[in-house]
Amino acid sequence: MALGSFDHRKHQAPMSEMNVVPLVDVMLVLLVIFIITAPLLTHAVKIDLPKVSSNPNVTRPDHIEISIREDGRLFYDGTPVTLEEVSVRFAVDSKKEPQPEIHIHADRLTYYDHVAKVMAAAAKTGISRIGFVSQPDER
């Protein structure tokens, strides 16, 4: 550790340097300890697990196709029905397990009121999965 210079003519503040030798000693000791203990931490118990091959059981719910024409006519899976008949059929379908999805096909110029009535009938019976089917733009 340097405390100053040999030149007494200049009065400068004493210089201090950090002694890193103890720091290096401690780090080397820690390194040796970790090298010795690391293999002991990775020791695991070997067990023979059973091997099973199975496919996931994916059940896709049925879907109901509701078509709505521009004039408000309804079609339930291709058969013409009234809004009251749709509500009755939704009530029956809502009790199925898994609950079916409703796919709504509406004409481009159909009023939203007709679509909203079908959605409200589905919501009243407890059917929650409703999807809208459309055609992509042709490019």
C-alpha positions as CSV (number, residue, x, y, z in Angstrom):
1,M,0.0,0.0,0.0
2,A,1.5,3.3,-1.1
3,L,1.1,6.1,1.4
4,G,2.9,8.8,-0.5
5,S,6.0,9.6,-2.5
6,F,9.6,10.1,-1.5
7,D,9.6,13.6,-2.7
8,H,8.9,15.7,0.4
9,R,8.8,19.0,-1.4
10,K,5.3,18.4,-2.7
11,H,2.6,17.9,-0.2
12,Q,0.0,15.7,-1.8
13,A,-2.7,13.6,-0.3
14,P,-1.6,10.0,0.5
15,M,-2.4,7.5,-2.2
16,S,-4.4,4.4,-1.3
17,E,-4.8,1.2,-3.3
18,M,-7.1,-1.7,-2.6
19,N,-5.4,-4.9,-1.6
20,V,-7.1,-7.6,-3.8
21,V,-5.1,-10.5,-2.6
22,P,-7.6,-11.6,0.2
23,L,-10.4,-11.2,-2.3
24,V,-8.7,-13.5,-4.7
25,D,-8.0,-16.0,-1.9
26,V,-11.6,-16.1,-0.9
27,M,-12.8,-16.5,-4.4
28,L,-10.4,-19.4,-5.1
29,V,-11.6,-21.2,-1.9
30,L,-15.2,-20.7,-2.9
31,L,-14.5,-22.0,-6.4
32,V,-12.8,-25.2,-5.0
33,I,-15.8,-25.7,-2.7
34,F,-18.3,-25.5,-5.5
35,I,-16.2,-27.8,-7.7
36,I,-16.3,-30.4,-5.0
37,T,-20.0,-30.1,-4.1
38,A,-21.5,-29.7,-7.5
39,P,-21.4,-33.4,-8.5
40,L,-23.1,-34.3,-5.2
41,L,-26.1,-32.0,-6.0
42,T,-26.9,-33.7,-9.3
43,H,-27.2,-37.2,-7.8
44,A,-30.7,-38.5,-8.6
45,V,-32.6,-41.7,-7.8
46,K,-33.0,-43.8,-10.9
47,I,-36.5,-45.2,-11.3
48,D,-38.1,-47.1,-14.2
49,L,-41.3,-45.2,-15.2
50,P,-44.0,-47.0,-17.1
51,K,-44.3,-46.3,-20.8
52,V,-47.8,-45.5,-22.1
53,S,-48.8,-44.7,-25.6
54,S,-52.1,-43.0,-26.0
55,N,-53.8,-40.6,-28.3
56,P,-55.6,-37.6,-26.9
57,N,-59.3,-38.0,-26.7
58,V,-60.5,-35.0,-28.7
59,T,-64.3,-34.8,-29.0
60,R,-65.5,-32.0,-31.2
61,P,-69.0,-30.9,-30.4
62,D,-71.6,-31.0,-33.1
63,H,-72.5,-27.8,-34.8
64,I,-75.8,-26.4,-35.9
65,E,-76.0,-24.5,-39.1
66,I,-78.5,-21.6,-39.0
67,S,-79.0,-19.7,-42.3
68,I,-80.7,-16.4,-42.4
69,R,-81.9,-15.0,-45.7
70,E,-82.2,-11.3,-46.6
71,D,-86.0,-11.4,-46.0
72,G,-85.6,-12.9,-42.5
73,R,-86.4,-16.5,-43.4
74,L,-84.6,-19.0,-41.1
75,F,-83.1,-22.4,-42.0
76,Y,-82.1,-24.9,-39.3
77,D,-79.5,-27.3,-40.8
78,G,-81.1,-26.7,-44.2
79,T,-84.8,-27.1,-43.2
80,P,-87.0,-23.9,-43.1
81,V,-88.2,-23.0,-39.6
82,T,-89.7,-20.1,-37.7
83,L,-88.0,-18.2,-34.8
84,E,-90.2,-20.1,-32.3
85,E,-89.2,-23.4,-33.7
86,V,-85.5,-22.4,-33.5
87,S,-86.0,-21.5,-29.8
88,V,-87.5,-24.9,-29.1
89,R,-84.7,-26.7,-31.0
90,F,-82.1,-24.6,-29.1
91,A,-83.6,-25.6,-25.8
92,V,-83.3,-29.3,-26.7
93,D,-79.7,-28.9,-28.1
94,S,-78.6,-26.9,-25.0
95,K,-79.1,-30.0,-22.9
96,K,-76.6,-32.1,-25.0
97,E,-73.2,-32.8,-23.7
98,P,-70.9,-31.4,-25.1
99,Q,-73.0,-28.5,-26.1
100,P,-73.1,-27.9,-29.8
101,E,-71.8,-24.8,-31.5
102,I,-74.0,-22.6,-33.6
103,H,-72.7,-21.5,-37.0
104,I,-74.7,-18.5,-38.3
105,H,-74.8,-18.0,-42.1
106,A,-76.4,-14.7,-42.9
107,D,-76.9,-13.0,-46.3
108,R,-74.9,-9.9,-47.0
109,L,-77.9,-7.7,-46.9
110,T,-79.6,-9.3,-43.9
111,Y,-80.7,-6.8,-41.2
112,Y,-78.9,-7.2,-37.9
113,D,-82.2,-7.5,-36.2
114,H,-82.8,-10.9,-37.6
115,V,-79.3,-12.1,-36.5
116,A,-79.8,-10.6,-33.1
117,K,-83.1,-12.4,-32.6
118,V,-81.3,-15.8,-33.3
119,M,-78.5,-14.9,-31.0
120,A,-80.9,-13.9,-28.2
121,A,-82.8,-17.2,-28.6
122,A,-79.5,-19.1,-28.3
123,A,-78.5,-17.1,-25.2
124,K,-81.9,-17.6,-23.5
125,T,-81.5,-21.4,-23.8
126,G,-77.9,-21.3,-22.5
127,I,-76.0,-22.0,-25.7
128,S,-72.8,-19.9,-25.4
129,R,-70.7,-21.0,-28.5
130,I,-71.9,-18.9,-31.5
131,G,-69.8,-18.4,-34.6
132,F,-70.4,-16.4,-37.8
133,V,-69.5,-18.0,-41.1
134,S,-68.5,-15.7,-44.0
135,Q,-66.8,-16.0,-47.3
136,P,-63.3,-14.5,-47.8
137,D,-62.7,-11.8,-50.4
138,E,-61.7,-13.1,-53.7
139,R,-58.4,-11.7,-54.9
